[in-house]
Amino acid sequence: MTASVAQRSADLHRVTLLAVDPMLVAVAGAVGVLGLAWGRAATELAPRLVRDPKGSGGTTTRTLTLAPVVAQVGTGLLVAAVVLRVGLVPALPAWLWFAAGAALLTVVDLRFAVLPNRLLGPSSSGPWAC
């Protein structure tokens, strides 16, 4: 009797690891590396995608800026998390498109305090095409 109680207690306190698909982890890592590159591209593309509302020829920036490293790492983590959460399903490219668009919009919003329509349309309606 005592052995079965001890066994049940050991079973209740046993830590079980989640079964993770190695292919999913590999894809998440590869997409995370591509996300790092997209984060860098987003910080470089942001000034070119925003028109100056005053027409003075330059773009006005906010005092709040996002460091390029933060954008890169944040985008890489975001897309890797999307892969891990969604999994290897046919809709994964649409989710990644949405996450990459959200990262670009975040960089533009934090840097210029504006969300241009020419970015909102493709980033939000692009996944519907998939």
N, C-alpha and C positions, 0 to 999 in steps of 0.2 A: 504494500500500500504506500509506503513512504517513497519507494523508488518511482512510482507513477506520478506522485505529487511533485517530486523533484524534477522529473522529466517534463511535466507540463509547465512548470515554472521556467525551466531552461528554454522550452519552446517559445514561451511568451516573450522572453527577453532576448531572443536571438535576433540579431540584426540581419535582415535580408537585403541584398543589393538588387536594384532594379535591373532587369534584363534589358540591355541596350544593344540594338543592332549595330554591328561594327560598320556596315555600309552607311548607315545614317550618320554616324559620327564622322566618317571620312568625308561625306558630302557636306556636312555642316562645317567642317574645318576648311574645305576648299572654298565654299561659298563665303566663309568668314574672311579668308584672305582676299577674295575678290571684293568683299565689302570694304576692306581697308583701302583698296585702290579707288573704289567709288567714293569713299569719304574724302580722299585727297582731291579727286576730280570735282567733287561738289564744292569744296572750298575755293577751287580755282575758277569754276564756272559761275559761281554766284554773282560776282560783279558784272559779268557779261549778260546775265539774264535779266537784270533789273534795269529798267529805264529810269532816268532822272525825272521825277515828276515836275521839276521846275524848268526843265529844258536848258539847263546851263551847260550841258555837255558831260558833266561828271556825275558820279553816283554819290548820293549822300549816305553816310554810314552812321550808325548809332554808336554810342559810347560802349555799349555792350557788344563785345566781339567773342567769337567762339574760336578757341585755339585750333589750328589745323589738326593737331594730334588728337584732341578730344573728338573732333568730327570723324577722324579716321577710325579710332578705336570704337567709338560709339556705333558707327555704321557697321563695322565688322561684327560687333557683338549682337547688334540688332538682327542682321540677316542670318547669323548663325543660330540665334534663338528662334527665329521664324522657322528655319529648317527643322530644328529639334522639336518644336511644338507642332508643326503641321505634319511633318513626316514626308516620306517619299510618295507623294500622291500626284496625280496629273495636274492639280491646281497649284502646285508649288511655284511655277514661274509667275503666276498672277500674284501670289502672296509676296514674292520677292520683288516684283515690280512695284507693288504698293509700298513695301518697306523702303526701297531705294528712293522712291518719290517722296516719302515722308522724311527721310534723312535730308534730301536736298531742300525741301521746303523748310525744315527746321533751321538749316544753315542760313538760308535766305532771310527767314523771319528774324532770327537773332541778330543778323548783321545789318539788315536794312529796314526792319519793322514794316515790311510789306509782303504780301503774298500775291504775285502777279498771276493773272488769269491764264497766261500762256503756259504756266507751270501747273496750275491747279487742274486744268482740264485733262492733260495727258496722264498726270500722276494718279488722278482719282478714277478716270474712266478707262485707262489702259487695261486694268485687270478684267474689265467686262468683256474685252475682246478675246481674252484667252478662253 
